[in-house]
Structure formats: C-alpha cells, structure tokens
Amino acid sequence: MTPDRSDVLYGTLGLMVVKTLEALGPLHGYRIARRIEQISGNSLVLNQGTLYPALLKLEQMGWISSRWGTSDSGRRVKIYALTRAGRRQLQEEEAQWQRAASIVERFLKISGNPT
Amino acid sequence: MAGLRRPVLVLMGAVALVLAIACINAANLLLVRASVRHQEMAIRMALGAGRLRLSRQLLTESVVLAMMGAVPGAALAWFGTGALRAIMPDSLAQLHDVAVNVRVLGFAALVATVTGVLFGLAPALQLVRRRTASGSDAERTSTSARVTRTGRVLVTVELALATMLLAGAVLFVQSLTRLTSVETGFRPESVLTFTIELPRSRYPDPSRWSPVLDQLVTRLEQEPGVHGAGAISWLPLTTAGGSNALFVEGHPLPGPGEEAYVFYRLITPGYFRVMGIPLVAGRFFDRRDSGDSNRVVVINRTMARRYWPNRSPLGRRVSFARAPRPEDWMTVVGVVGDTKQGSLADGVEIEMFAPATQEANWFPPSHVVVRTAGDPLSIAEAARRHVRALDASMAIDKVQPLEAVVAASAAAPRFRTLLVALFGTIAVTLSAIGVYGLLSLSVSLRRREIGIRAALGAAPQSLSRLILREGIRLAGIGIVVGLAIALLAARPIETLLYETRATDPWTYAAIVALLFTIALAACYLPARRAAKMDPVAAMRG
C-alpha cells in the first residue's frame, strides 16, 4: 500500500543533505538529520538507516567533505561541509527540480480549465 | 559512481575476453570454409574477378554472419537483463536503470560489424596474398597447412584467454567464500527485524520514546513463540552509523584533530540477548539504568582492548566532552563481543552502546529485532498490530528476517562473482569447442597420413596418441601463456578480493589441472576417429 519509504527518499535524501549544508553551513551528521526533519515541516520522516550511507556516498562523489570540529553541544564530532563541486551540483539539481515542477504545475492548470 | 568503476571495468574486460574467444572460433570456422572454397575462388579469379573484390565479398559474408549472431544475442540480452535486474542487489541501485535500449543496440551492431571484419580478415588476407590460384592439389595442401597453422595459433590464444577468465572466476569464488564465512558476531537465525518511525516532532526525547519502546518490547515478548525483543539505532552490517570523539578518563587528552571516534548506538536492555551477542565482562543494561540514574555504557571488546589492554574496563569512565561536567561522565558497566559494523570486509572499530533512556541528543533505537522459536516472518503480522496499537500513525517498514540483512551485505560481491563465474564457464566451453574443432580439422586433413600409418600396421592407440599429442601441445602452450598473463595482470583485481591473494599458487594449480582435463576431453572424439580410421578409405580420399 504505502510505497517503500527508503525508495522515496533515496534519490532526494542526498539532495536534502546538500541543501541543508548549503543553507546552514557545515554540520554534524546528527544535526543534519534533525534539520532535515525540521525544514521538511516534520511531515517527512527521515529514514535513519539511510542517512550515513547517503553521507558516505556524497563524500565518495566529492560533493561534501568531512573534518573534525565541535558541535553546538560541545562534542567533538565529524562535521560535513559542502564542496565547490557539491555547490555546483546543487544548483543544477535545483534548476532541474524547478523545471519539472513548473511543467507539472502548468499541466495541472490546463486539466482543471473547463474551456 | 566512484565505487562502481573498478568492478564494472573488470566485468567489461571479462566480456571482451569471451567475445574474443567466440571470434576466434568463428575465424577458425571461416578459415576452414575458405580453404574448402579454394577451388571456387581459383575459378573466379581465373575468370577475371579481382582479388580485392573477392576479399571484400568474404568480409561482407563474415559481417553478415556476425550480424546473424548479434540478433539472437540482443534478444538474449533483453531477457537476460530482466533476469539480472531481478537478482541484482539493492546496493547496486544505480544499475537498475540498465536496459537494452537504442544506444545498447547501436553498440551491439557496431561490435558485430567490427568483429565480423576482424575474424573475416584471416581468410580474406590469405586470398589477397596469393599470387596465382591454380586450384592444384599441391596448393591445396599448402593452404591446408597454413590454415591449420593459423588455426593452431588462434586456438592457443583462445585457451590463454580462457585460462585468464577461469583464473579470475576461481579467485572471485574463493574471495566470496571467505567473505561469507566471516564471523559476524551475532546470530541472525530466527530473528525478525523491522523499523519504526520515531520522528522528533512526536518523540523529542527519551521521556517519549522509552515508554513506547518498552511497551512494544513487552507486548512482543508476550506473543507465543517469541524468545525476546529489542531495538537499536542501526543494525550491524548495514551502516556503522554516527560517531563522536571519545575522551577516556585516565588517558592523555588527544590534541585537536587527533581524537579517536567511537561508533555510538542506543539500545533497549534486551538487545544483546536477542542478537546472541556474548557478554564478555560485566553486565547488560537493565531496569535500573533509567533517565534518573548514573549514565552507563557498554563497550565492545575492541574498545576494551584498545584502552584497557591488561585491566578490567568495568567502572572506568568515558565522555564525549573534552572538559566533562559531572553529568557528562559515563561509566563502563559491560563488555560485549565484537560485531561487524559496516560491512563484512571491514575491520571492527571501537563501539559504545548506551541505554535509550539515558541519551537525548542522538538517534533513538528505531530498528527492532525479535527472536522467535522458528520462522521469523510468522510474527510479522503481530508486530504490525502492536506497533499500530501503540501509535496509529506510525508506519512499520523493512520487515524481513535478519538473515536477509546479512545476505544483503554480501550481495554485491556475490553478484559480481556470479557474473565472472558465468563468463569463465562460457569461455572454457567455447575454448573446448575450439580445440575440438581444430583437432577434427587436423584429423580430416591428415587423413592420408593416418591411413598410411594404419596400413603399415600402427595400433589404434598410437594413432589416437598422435592426435592427443597435438591437442596437449596446443593446450599446454595456451594454458601456460594464459597463466603467465593472468599472474602479471592479477594485481589490480586484488582490491576487489577479500583476503585472497591474486597469485595464490594452489588456485592456479587447480586451474591448470581443470583446463588440461577439459582439453583432453575435447581431444577425445577426434582421437577416436583417428584410431578407427579405415586405411583404405583414407588413402583413397
């Protein structure tokens, strides 16, 4: 009945991580998770099991980098930051999403029009 | 995808080798055909047909032959891709877009044309090189000799390629066997696992998530056939999860950037028992470890050995804060056996577990495990029911036996090994056919010689030994050359192997033995034909 949640998030989780890092600067993994939940208005539940694999993949692709830093709770943690390549990739993906969204929007408007 | 490049290149290399072997067989076939059509060509050249035009015709024929092979090949690829997609592991999710589309078909057509030209080249070149063609017997004999010489070279190359592929396949199989027999540190049999959602908006801290987890565990344990239930932030063999820098009381403070990081997971008290993870020292968590009591942790054996190699770690204190206040200290109360964290091939890192009741700033235990008496899926329905009863809006996901999780962690290497083993089998089969074809041809061409020997009183065994010797010499050279190349080229593959040296001598000894046996088997029928040859008929032909 409900689609497998991990599939829904798999492609977009990387995008959400990268966008969060762009908006809020370098963050600890735990903070990224919390912020994604917050920003999505708590209507989207983050699949905990896929976050760290996603971070690993993003790092492998060179879109984010990691280093040691201090979290706001005072712990020394691994902090992830957006790279230049990641920033470029994000801009491309954002443009793609906008295009797709506007096409869908236009289509929906046409369908609802009685004339 | 960075992690995919090397395995995909290796597989493509294997495919190219198999294609080369198939082309060699086709080339041999065409060489034989060309020599049979020798007289036809001679007549046509005498009638004024240019050598170039005739060789162009030969090339066209071979390209058509290649295309005729490519069409069923493409159809097979279409079905095969569907089948492969079904068994492809999720970790190779990017490959799920793989399909036989226009681009793939175009590539196939291109490969067919190129290979058609390549293997058609041999007979076409022979034609071009000939000065005159008389169709005489002497010429036919010299042509046959040339054909068999070329054929021998080609079959030797074929065997070398098959040796290389077989070596690769055996190495991969060894690596997979070693990988899947790695000790995981827990016992997944009869355990069901599923995930629940604990979003921050409804479960902001232990005061909200602990009672729900507690209730769920209690109700699950009341189900008939359930031995125990527990939960953890991340399951082993899926991801190592998050980590924090660790500060150990009594150890020198590390400089900035030199901290050791510890993998940190929250659990319910029954988790270790459900998973069959052994207690090495101290105790598991229990009811007394609540939000109000002293903060406690359980560490894994690797961590105990790293920081307290000759003493007991029980009672020692650790913290995530560089300058801990009293409430930041956590006391070690237990040591458990190591479990594989990220993947089977990775080593075990230091790991720490805390009760879900005592840590607010971390990922709560959302992966539930339940040990049953028999089939873990038998309580899946009950699990769904209990979760829904506790929180109507909470979805339950990834319901599967824990053994499926373990199998999935080896899915990618298993898939690669399957493909390489398949290629190796095809390559060896094609090479065996090539050897058989060549020796059959040899028997036909040497009919007169064999007939004479038979007439002079040679025993059938000596006749068959004649052919066998030819086959063994062929196989010997091909296998040795293939072995040498495999040994030289093996190094880059080693990174894809687990605890397997690419130059393991026993592996190669086994491969040599296997290939020799197969080559001998391919020699059997032609050798028998030689032995049974009727000297009268042979000399007459």
Interface residues (C-beta under 8 A of the other chain):
Chain A: T2 D4 R5 S6 Y10 G29 Y30 A33 R34 E37 Q38 N42 V45 L46 N47 Q48 G49 Y52 P53 L56 Q60 M61 W68 S73 G74 R75 R76 V77 K78
Chain B: M1 A2 G3 A93 T195 E197 P199 R200 S201 S233 W234 L235 T238 T239 A240 G241 G242 S243 N244 A245 P256 G257 E259 Y261 F320 A321 R322 N361 W362 F363 S366 H367 A395 D397 K398
